[in-house]
């Protein structure tokens, strides 16, 4: 699973990127402005303080100073509290360590203290937007924590983990009575029914609760969903269908049947079409925007995991997540998902395999040449330099990722791959004003060791003040003088694969291809001679320190990893830590 998890950065940008399908499919899940300081040591309970609203971001909104100060207060929680922030169904996190971090008792007490403070200082009337009070947002955090962390009274085991181990069945009647009437399951339904902060308790769960009450002889006075504390609606917006292909549903259509017929991911179809309320029973005549097509489809089996899907299709774990937008970062909603998106996935890149332009370094001005970024413009961290065209994100243009892709005729997945500082699901908020992004990567751009940059600004070439070898590119803008103590030798940790040789590598030695010891992501240079398999608990920084390389080198050799290491860095995958 991922070593660093997606964290909330701010409500406006986060929602604009469409990270929660439940925003548009359920009630408005709005205005969670959550920023955080990363925990220094996530293996202990000495957490960095988490702020739900960054200091200063609420100034000028008409709040009293007392209310504003209360909202800036931090809570004593691990920053992975963001993992449970949803107005949808809350299930098992499938990770005991992560569950323990989130469910620390100090966190719940701290959230309760914050709720009381905001209630006293702001009341119910202070609103972020009409119908969404600040107090209700803190209440939703508290409610999500409670539903994530309640435990069996006898065993002390997390109830969501208990429920996750129930046998898979096709009907209510097949559920074992001991499971159906267990404390955890009954309490789960009770909490969902009473939750005023979530849209998860729908007609299906209401029917389930009635069935459980009847079967288990429970006395329940109210099965109706509790009225929401939120009273806001989404403004009308004009959406753009990125693929340009639409489909009008007919009787009997499901997300899976459409996906199979159209060659698309059912997960992405559901994610990008908020007018699909039920994937198993889509209203006839509904107009849908079809995702980009993929050549290979895969139907999820009951015992599948994202890892098994990846192995079966010779792709990486991250490919499964990136190519199928509805899947969560930890793949917890692959089998029997809620909301149910179906079972058909893309097992190849949406939009097809990109062939790009012919790679050339000649001096002609043909469109097939490498085009330098505009002089004086900051290049986005990690963006490939094997590029035939650039887009400068000027504030006056007001472009988002979709409009950039449409105006430059580039598929979204390719745009993100060529510019790894961008994440597919948070692309709009990841864009940096003034930065240059590659919008036309050349053929085989991902296989060249010099294909990415971590330098901030393109500058003119420089002349060295000491002797150099012949053949060095005239555009070189940085030199390193080898010291007498320099060596090509390096230690090889147990989880590292490197070239083994009794003689040093020289410029005229026969090249040796190193087979990665585990799955890799796209973009690793062909001349990589040493790999490291990330372990649980690793971060980009620990890998860099362990192998005595800089962050710029690590990101250059592993361009699928984002500049802040929050995306593209996974345990059990191999990363390049040395090149020839």
N, C-alpha and C positions, 0 to 999 in steps of 0.2 A: 504494500500500500504506500501511498505517498508519505514522504517524511515531513513535508511542509504542506499545510492545508490552506485552501482558499480562505482568505479573511475578508471581512467587509471593510470597504474603504470610504463609503459615503453613499447616502441614499440616492441622490440624483444620478450620479454616474453609474452606480451599481444597477439601478433599475433600468436605466437607459440601455444597458448592455443586455437586458433580458435574462438575468441569471435565474430567476425563479419563475417557472412555468405557472405557478400558483398565483402570481400577481394578476395574470390576465384570465386564468381559468376559474379562480375563486374570487372572493372579495378582495378589494385592493389591499395588497400586503405592502403597505407603504412606509416610507420614511424611517427606515432603520439606519441612522447615521452612526455607524460603528467604526471607530478607529482604535488602534491598539498599539501598545509597545510590546514587542515580542518577548516572550518569556526567556529569561537567560538560561534557565535549566528546566526543561519540560519533564525531567524525571523526578522532580521534587514538587512539593506544594508551596515552594517559595516563588509564587507567581509574580510576574510583572503585572502592574495594575492595568486593567482594561477600561478604556473610556468609551462610552457609547456616543458621546458627542465630543469631537476634538475641541480643545480650548480655543475660544475665539470665533468659532464657526456660527454661533447663534447671535452674535452682536448685530445690532441694527434691526432686529426682528420684533422689537416692541415688548420684549420680556422685561419683567422687573429684574433688578440686579440680583435679588435673592433667588429668584427662580432660575436665572441663567447660571449662577454659581452652583446651584444644586444639580443642574443637568450636566455640568462639567465634571462632577465627582466621578472617581474611578471605583471599580469593584475589584475584590480580591479573587479573581477567577483566572484560570488559564485562558490564553487567547483562542483556544479551540472552542470556546463557548459559541463562536460563530457557526460551528458545525451543526448546531441544533436549531438555528434560527430559521424557522419556516412556519407558514400557516397551513401546511399540509400535514399528512400523517407522520407521526414521529415513531420510528421503529428502532431496532437494534443498530448500534454503530459498528457491530461486527469487529470490535477491537477492544479488548479488556483494558489495555493501557490507556487508550483514549477515553474510554468511559470513566475510568477512575480519575483522570485529570479533570474532566468536565464536571463530574459529580462530587467533587470535594465539598465537604459540608461548609467550609469557609466561604465558598462561592455563593451558595444559597442564602446564607446569613447576610452576606454583603449586598446581594440583590434586594433582599427584603428591606435592608436599611436604606438603600437608595430609593426604593419605592416609597417608603414612608417619608423620606426627605423631600422628594419631588411632590408628593401629595400635599405636604404641609406648605411648601414654598410656591408651588405652581397651581395646585388644584386641578380640576378637570377642564377648566376653560382655556388654558394656554395650549394653543394648537400649532403644530408644525405646518399643516395644511388644513383646510376646512374639513372637519370630520375626523381628523386624526390628532388626538391630544398627545402631548409628550408623556403624560402619565400612562396612557394606554400602551405606548411602545415599551416602557419599562415593565408594565404588567405582562406584556407578551413574552418578554425575555424570561420573566419569573415562571410563567405558565409553561413555556417550552422546557425550562430546566426541570420543573416538577414532573412533566410527562416523560422526560428522558431518564430521570434518575430514581424513580420510585422502585422499591425493592420488595421481594417476597418477605412477608413477616416472619416466616419460619426459617428459611434458608439464608436470607440476607442477599440473595442473588438478584441482580438487576432484572426487573420484570420484562423489559423489552427483549433481553437475551433469552429469558425463559420462553416467551411467546414465539420467538424466532425458531425455537427447536421443536415446536409442535409439528406433527406429521402434515405433509401437504395433502390436502383433500380437495374434492371437486364440489362438495355440497356441505351445508351445515350439519346435516344428519350424520355425516361421516366423522365429524370431530369427536374425539374421545370425551366422554362426559367429565372425566377428571380434569381434562384441559379446559373444556368449555366452562366449567363451574369453578375453576381455580381462582384463588385470590387475585392473581396477576391479571387474568383476562377480564374478570368482572370489574376490577378496579380500573383497568384501561378504558373500558367502555363508559364507565361512570365519569371518569375524568374528561373524556372526549365530549360527552354530552353536556357537561357543565362548563366547557371551555368557551369563553366569550371572545377569544382572540384568534380562533382558528376556523377554517372552513372545511376541515377534514371530516367532521361529523355530518355525513350526507344521508340521503334516504337509505342507502345500503347499510350503513352502520346503525341507523335507527332500527331497521328491520332485524339486524343481527342482535341488537340489544334486547329487543322484544322477545326474540327467540330464546336468548340466554335466560332472561328473567322467567319465562314460562318453563323452560326445561329445568332450571335450577331452583325453582320455587322462591324467587326473589320478590321482595316488595319494593316496587319502583313506582313513584308517583308521577314522574314526567319523563317521557321519552323524546320530547321535542328538542331540537337544537336550541341552545341558549342564544338569545339575541346578541348580536355582535356589538362590541363597544366601538367598532369603527363605523363611520357613517360618511364614507367618501366614495366617489366614483371616478373612473378614469376619464380624462378629457378625450374628446374625439380626436383621432389622429389619422393621418394619411399614411398608410403603410406601403412599402415597396416590396414586390416579390422579386428577390434577388435572382432566382433562376429564370424568371420570365415565363414560367409554365404554371398554369392553373388547372384545376380539376373540379368539376361539379359532381357531387356525390349522387349515387343512385341507391335505390332500396337494397339493403343488405350489406352495404359497404362497411368495412372495418378498417382500422389503421393498417392491420396486417395485409388484408386483401388489396388495399390500394398500394401499399409498399411493394408487394410482389408483382402486381400488374405494371407499376410504373418504374420499378427498379430503384427505389429510394429506401431510406431508413424510416421505419415506423416510429422510432424514438424521436428523430428529428422532425418528422411530419407532425407529431403531436406537439412538440416543443414550439414550433413556429406558427401554429395555427390555434389561437386562443378560442376560436369558435367551435373547436372540437371539445365537447363536454364529456363525451363518453366514447372511448375508442372502439368499444364493442357494439355501439348502437349510434352511429352518426346520423344526424338528421338529413333526410333526403333533400337534395337541392342546395346543400352547403357548398360555397365556393372556397376552395382550398388552394393555398400556394404550395406547389410541390417543391421539395428540397432539390438540390443538385443530385443527379443520378450517380449511381455507382455500379461498376461492372460485376462485383461480387456481393451476393447477399448471404446472410446466415440466419437461420432460425434458432433462437435460444432454446436449449433443452432444460429440463427441470433441475438437473444437477450441474448446470454450467456456472462458471465464474468468468469474469473478464479475462483472467489469466488463461483459462482453458479455451475460451473463444480465440484469444490471441495465438495460442499454440496451434490450434486447429487450422487457422488461416494464415500462418506464417507471418504474422504482423506483431507489433508490440502492444503491450497493455495500454499505453497512452494513445495509440491509434484507435483502439476500440472506443475509448472515452471521447477523443477529439472528433471522430467521424459520426458520432451518434449523440446529438446534443442533449437529449433528455437524461442521459445517464449521469449519476452523481459522481463526484470526484473519487469516491471509494467503491463505486460500482455496487452500492447496496440495493439499488432498485433494478437489478438486471432480471432477476427471477421473481415472479409474482409481484410486480411493482405496484405502488400506490402513490399517485394516480396511475392507472393501468394504461400503458402506452402500446402494449402489444409484445411481439417477440422477434420481429424481423429487423436485423441490423445490417448496416453497410460494413462489409469486410474488405473494402478497398476504398481509396480516396474519393469522396464525393466530387463530381466534376471531371473524373477521369484522371489518368496519369498524364501529368504535364510534360510535354516534350521540349518546351522552351525554344529559345533561339539557338543558332549555332554559336558555339563559344569560340571567340577569336580575340587576339590581342594585337591585331594589325593596326596601322595608323590611319586607315581609311575611316571615313565618316559614315559608313553604312549603318543601317539600323541593327545589324547583327553584332556590332562592336560593343565592348564594355564602355559604358558611359560613366565618367566620373561624377560624383555628387556635385551639386552647385558649390562653388568656392565660397568659403565663409559660413556655410550652413552646417548646423550640427546634425550629424548622422545618428539615427536612433541606435542605441546600443545593441550590438549583435547582428544588425542588418547586413545581408550579404553585399559584398562589393562587386561580385560578378553579376552586374545588373545593366540592363539596357535602357532603363528609364527610371526617373525619380519623381516622387511627389513630395512637395514641401507643404507641411500642414500649417498653412497660414490661418490665423484666427478669423480674418475677414471672410474666408470661404465658408466657414460653418459646416464643413464636411464631417460626416461620421464614416465608419469603416465601410458600410454598405455603399455609400455614395462614392467613396474613393475607388472601391472595386468596380462599380458600374462605370464610372467615368474613365477608368483605365483598362477596362476589359480584362480583369484578372479575377480568378476564383478566390473566394474568401479564404479557403484553407491554404492556398498557395501564398496569398498575401501574408497570412500569419506565419507560415513556415519560413518565408524569406525575411521576415522581420520578427524574430523571436521575443522582442520586448513586448509584443502584443499577444494576448491570449484570445482564443476564439470566442469565449463566452463573456469576456470583459473588454473586448477590443476598443469600443468607443471611449471608455474611461481610461484606457491605457495610452491613447494617443497623446503625444506631447506637442504642444503648440510650438511651431518653429522648427521642429525636427524634420529631417528628410527620410522618406521611406522608399524602399525599392518596390516598384510596381511592375517590373518586367525582368525577372531573373533569367539568366541565360541557361542553356542546356548544361546539365551536370554541375550547376552552381554549388550544390550541396556536397560535392566530393572534393573540393579544393581546400587545402589547409589555410589559404589566405583569403577565404571567401567572406569572412565577417570582420566587423570592426568594433572596437570598444573605445576608439579615439573620439573625442567630442566634436572636433571641427576639422574639416579638410583644409590642409595647408599646402604651401608650395614645397617641392623637394628641397633637401638641404645637401650641402657638400661636406663630407667628412674631413677632419683635420689630420687624419693619420692614414697610412697605406691601407688599401682595400684590395680584395681579389677582383679579377675581371669578371664581367658578366652580370654584375649587380644592376637591378632595374634602376633606370634614371629617375623614376618617380619615388624612390625610397625617401621617406621623411623621418626615419629614425634609425640610428645605428647603435650597436653594442660592441664594446671592445672586450675581447676575451682576456680574462685575467690568467695569470700563471697557474692559479690553483683550480681553474675551471676543469670540469671533467664531464664525460657523458655517462658515467656510471650512476646508477640510482638503485636504491633498495627496492625490493619487490614484496609488498605485503601479501598475506595469504590470499586475499580476495582480488589480487591484481594479476593480469596477464601481460607479459612484455616479451620482446624479442630476446632470446637467450643466445648469446654469442661469446666466444672466448676472445674475440678481437673487437676493437672499437669499430663503430660504423664510420665509413668514410664516404666522401662524395661520389666515389666511383665504385662502391661496393654494390653487389647484387641486392636489389630490394627484397625484403621479406614481408609477406603479408601475414598479419597477426589475426587469428580468428578470435573474435570477441568471446569471452567466457559466459556471456549471458545476452539477453535481448538488448538491442540498442535502438536509439531513435535516429531519425533522419538527420543528415547534415554532418556527421562525423567525417573528418578528412580521411582520404584513402591512405595517407602516409602515417596514420596513427600506429605507434609501436608499443603502446602500453595502455591497458585498460584497468579500471577499478570497478568492482561490483559494489554498488551502494548498499550499505547495511542499515538496518533499523536504527534510527537515532542519528544517522549521518545528516549533515547539511553541506551545502556547497562550500562553506567556509572550512569545515573540518576536512573535506577532501582536498581542498587547495593547500591547507597547512600540511596535511599528511604527505603530499607529494611535492611540496616546495614549489608550487606554481602560483601565479597571480590569478585574481578573479578574471581579468581580461583574457588570459590564456584559456582558462577553463571554459568561459563562455564562447570564445572563438572556436574551440575544438568541439564544443557541444552546443551548437546554436539552437537546439530545441528547448534548452533550459532558459527560462526568462531571466532578465537581468537581476531581479530580486530573489530569484530561486524559489518563487512561490508556485510556479508551474513548470512542468517538464522534468522535475527531479523526483525520481521514484526509487524506492528500495527494490533490490533484486534486479536492477538493470545496470548494464555496463556503460561506463563513461570514459572517454579518452582523457588520459592525464599526461601523455607525452607523444610528440611527433618526431619524425626523423628529419 
